[in-house]
Amino acid sequence: MTDYLKDAGKAGLSAKAATVYVALLEAGVALPPKALISRTKLHRQYVYNGLRELQNRRLLLTEGRDHRIKYLAGSPDKLLQEAEKTRIDTLDGVQNLMRLYDRSPAGVVEVVRGSQATIESELQLLREAEEGDFLDIVGGAGMHWVELFGDRVAEWEALRKEKNIKLRYIGSGEDVLYNREESVIEHESRMILGIGNIVNVAIRPESVTFNIYEPEIVTVRVKNKEAVQSQRALFEVLWSVAK
């Protein structure tokens, strides 16, 4: 079970979807939602969110319909293929950003590596922000961010409130539910399924930040007005269709 959960995480599945998938694999037979809730010990809504995510990733088979529908795990071979594709795509993204860094004038691109350095960098951005600035985030990796900051989330939120920075967040499922039900950070979250959970894109007035969580924690910050304008225009389109 541990190995499958690890592979599921590498493939970009949320923790809840991975738990549902492994429960179906272990069962070896089609199960109704009620049985999955019992097996996983997850909240009913989390199980349905996990099932929806698995369907979107084509990792789920169904039997019956309506109130008698049952679910069966698709082949784990596809999960392993997805894990490898995600790993390669992420590595390519990091390498492309590093090539941009190598060619850029000093100060245009900043690269931060490691958990502690990333936390301190994010807090410093809030300290340097202007009163009333904005922060728009295209997430999916929001739960990675929560785990990274741990008990320093309250410190981050205090700084944001002090500067009255407006925060909007677009996520993919579990992260949005967490924001709406548990997070101490006051903001508006909307959901678009299938964003993935490896990279967060944070758009501020002076920069666009890519927080990358796999295969290592790397932050790449692009300080360029054109990049900010284009990424914010994309954010507004996504925000208008998100729910």
N, C-alpha and C positions, 0 to 999 in steps of 0.2 A: 504493500500500500504506500509506504513512504517513497519508494522510487517513482511510482506513478504520479503521486502528488508533486514530486519534484519536477518530473517531466512536464506535467500539466502547467506548472508555474512558468517553466521556461518557454512553453508554447504561447504564453500570453493570456492564459485563462485566469480569471479572478479566483481568489481563494474559495469562494462559495461554489463557483462552477466546477472547480477542480474536485471539491469534496463530493459533490453530486455525481460527477463522472466516475470517481473511484468507487463510490457506493454501488453504482450500476455495474461496473466491471466485476466487483466482488460477488454481486448477486448472481450474475450469469444468466438471469432471466428478466423478462420485462416486468417492471414495477409501476404501480400507480403512484401519483404524487403523495398520497397519505403514507404509503410504505417508505418513501424516500425521506419524508419529514421525520419519521420514527427512526430510521437507520442513521441519518446524518445528525440528528439533534439540532438541526437548523430551524430558524423561524420559517413559517410557511412562505412568506414573501421572498425570502432569500432563496428557497428551493426553486420557486417559480422563476426568479431572476436567473438562477443558474441554469435551469432547463432552457430558457430562452437564449441565453448566451451559447449553450452547447448546440442548439438548433442552428443558430446563425453561423457557427463554425463547422456545421455539418458533421458533428460528432455524436449525433443522436438519431436513433431509429424509433419509430412509434408503431403501436398496435392499437386497434380499436379507434374510437372517436368520442368526442364530447365528454360526458362524465365517466365513460368507461375507458378512456385512453390510458395506455401504459407506455413506459419508456424503456429503451434498451440502449446500452452503450455501443457506439460504433467502434470500429477497429482501432486499437491503440497505435497501430502503425501510422495512422494519419496524424495522431497526436505527436509522435516522435518526429515526423516529417515537418510538422508545423513548428516544433521547438527548434529544429535545425535552421529552418528558414528565418525564424525570428532572430536567432543568434547571428546569422550571417548578415541580415538586413541592418541590425543594430550596429554591428562592427563596421559595416560599410558606411553607415551614417557618421559614426565617430571619426573614421578615417577621412571622410570628405570634409568634415568640419575642421579637422586638424590641418588638412592641406590648405584650407582657407586661412587658418591662423598663420601658417608658414608664409603665406604670400601677402598678408595684410599689413598696413602701417601700424605702428605701435598704438595701442589703445583702442583699435577698432574691434578686435576680438580678444576676449579674456577666457582662459581655460582654468577651471578650478577642479582639483581632484581630491577625493576622500570625503568621508562623512563629516568630520569636524570642520574642515575648511569650507564645505558647502553650507553648513549651518551658519557659520560666522559670516560668510559672504552674503547670504540671504538677509540676515539681521542688519548688516551694514547698509544694504540697499534701502531698508526701511528707515534707518537713521538719517540717511542722506536725502530721502524723498522730500518733495515739496508738499506743503499743506494742500490737500484735496486732489492729489495725484490719483491715477487709476491703475489697476492691476487686473488684467484679463488673462485667464488661464485656460488653455485647452489641455485637459488632464487625461484621466484614465489611469495614471500612475499615482493618483492622489493618496492611496493607502500606503504606498512606499514612502511618500512625503511625511505622512502622519507617523509612521514607524521610525523614520529617520530623526524627526524632531523630538519625539517622545514627550518628556515633561517640559520641554522648552516651547511647546506650542503656545502656551499661555503668554510667554514672553514675546513671541512673535506677534500675537494678536494685540497685546497691549501697545506695542509700537505702531501697529497699523491703525488702531483707534486713535492714538495720540496725533497721528498725522491726517486722520480722517480720509484714509485712502479707500476708494470704492473698489470692491472686489467682486468680480463675476467669475464663475467657474463652470466649464462644460466638461462633464465626465461620461463614463460609460456604463455605470450601473451601481456596483457596490460602493464606490467612492461617493456618488451622489446621495445614496441612501444614508451613508454615514454623515455626510455634511448636513442633511436635513434633520436627522434624528439624534445625533450624538455630538457633533463637533461644537467646540466652544467658540469657533470663529463665525462671526456674524456676516453673512453674505448671501447672495442668491446663486443657487446651483441649478443647472439644467442638464438633461441627459440626451446623449446620442450613443446608441449601441455600436460596438465594434471599433471604438477608438484604439483599443489596445492598452496595455498597462506597463509600458517600459519607459516612455518619455512624456514629460510635462513640458508644455511651451508656455512661458510666462511673458506677457507683453506689457511693458511699462513705457512711459513717455519717452525715455531715452535709450531703451534697449529691448532686445528680444533674447530671452534666456531659454536654453534647452537643458532641462534637468534629465539626465540619462541614468537609469538605475541598473541596467544590465548591459554587458557582463560586469561592469564596475560602476561606481558612482562617479560620474563626470558631469560637470556643469560647463556649458559653452555659452558665453554671453556675447551677442553681437550688438555693438554700439553704433547703430547706423539708422538715420531718420527714415530712409527709404524702406529699410527692413521693417521698422516699426509700423509704418503706414500700410505696407502690403499685408503684414500679419494681422493687423487690427481690422483691416477691411475683410479679410477671410474670417476672422472671429465674428464680426457682425453678421455675416451670412450664416455661419453655423449657429449663432445665438438665435437668429430668427426662426430656424427650423427645429431647434432643440426643444425638448419638453421638460 
